[in-house]
Amino acid sequence: MNLICSHPVYERTRVIKNNQQHYLEHEEWLELYETQVIAPKETFPLHAIHDVSYKSFSSTYGLLYLHTLKGVRAYTVKEDPAPWMQALKKRIE
């Protein structure tokens, strides 16, 4: 199983400590292989992926949407995922 490319995704968790609200950010990776995509909590075979899209919603964050047979999965990203998306689209078309 050869890694083709990967892209960082982030999970933000709200924590209240000493009556103050804080956000913890955890970095994980969305990995594209020859036959599957490995996400932080799920694995998708390429035949189960219909499309991928991206929407920026602030100067810092955007959402990468993975359209699968199990539904649409959203992943928070900081960098433009265009190279990762192009590599995936080549393999699912």
Phi and psi in degrees as a GROMACS rama.xvg file:
@    title "Ramachandran Plot"
@    xaxis  label "Phi"
@    yaxis  label "Psi"
@TYPE xy
-100.373  130.992  ASN-2
-73.5571  125.052  LEU-3
-89.7247  -50.6922  ILE-4
-163.088  164.845  CYS-5
-140.572  160.315  SER-6
-143.507  135.768  HIS-7
-72.4444  138.819  PRO-8
-126.314  155.944  VAL-9
-127.893  141.142  TYR-10
-115.889  123.867  GLU-11
-105.397  133.307  ARG-12
-122.56  131.387  THR-13
-87.8794  130.772  ARG-14
-127.637  135.02  VAL-15
-111.184  119.627  ILE-16
-136.637  131.27  LYS-17
52.8264  41.8399  ASN-18
62.58  23.812  ASN-19
-126.099  141.273  GLN-20
-91.7433  131.802  GLN-21
-133.176  157.052  HIS-22
-118.028  130.457  TYR-23
-103.217  135.535  LEU-24
-117.288  129.041  GLU-25
-119.248  125.178  HIS-26
-92.6907  131.853  GLU-27
-133.572  -175.336  GLU-28
-129.756  142.386  TRP-29
-101.238  115.446  LEU-30
-112.863  130.383  GLU-31
-103.377  122.477  LEU-32
-114.508  176.353  TYR-33
-61.1044  -31.2257  GLU-34
-123.183  -3.02252  THR-35
-158.733  164.67  GLN-36
-115.072  128.388  VAL-37
-106.484  115.549  ILE-38
-100.16  169.231  ALA-39
-55.076  -35.4988  PRO-40
-121.095  -2.35122  LYS-41
-146.663  161.495  GLU-42
-125.729  134.491  THR-43
-122.779  123.652  PHE-44
-67.3012  149.162  PRO-45
-59.4135  -32.4321  LEU-46
-67.5376  -14.4728  HIS-47
-94.2041  3.02026  ALA-48
-107.947  125.655  ILE-49
-91.1785  -41.4633  HIS-50
-162.854  171.296  ASP-51
-142.044  141.362  VAL-52
-144.065  169.091  SER-53
-143.46  140.29  TYR-54
-138.904  121.396  LYS-55
-81.7533  135.259  SER-56
-123.71  0.04405  PHE-57
-160.065  179.353  SER-58
-71.1823  -16.2114  SER-59
-106.668  -41.2468  THR-60
-118.667  155.934  TYR-61
-146.356  172.191  GLY-62
-119.453  128.994  LEU-63
-98.7311  123.814  LEU-64
-105.406  125.114  TYR-65
-106.687  113.333  LEU-66
-91.1472  111.301  HIS-67
-124.86  173.975  THR-68
-64.3788  -23.879  LEU-69
-88.0006  0.573465  LYS-70
117.167  -175.426  GLY-71
-91.7948  128.835  VAL-72
-109.089  134.308  ARG-73
-110.389  136.128  ALA-74
-128.54  131.339  TYR-75
-78.7078  130.64  THR-76
-130.23  157.413  VAL-77
-105.995  -37.908  LYS-78
-98.1752  155.091  GLU-79
-62.709  122.541  ASP-80
-88.5238  18.1334  PRO-81
-53.4421  -46.3364  ALA-82
-61.3006  -39.9076  PRO-83
-65.5794  -43.5677  TRP-84
-63.3293  -41.9144  MET-85
-63.5975  -41.2576  GLN-86
-63.3315  -40.207  ALA-87
-67.617  -45.7382  LEU-88
-61.2423  -33.6415  LYS-89
-60.5626  -33.428  LYS-90
-90.0302  -18.7557  ARG-91
-103.233  -6.08839  ILE-92
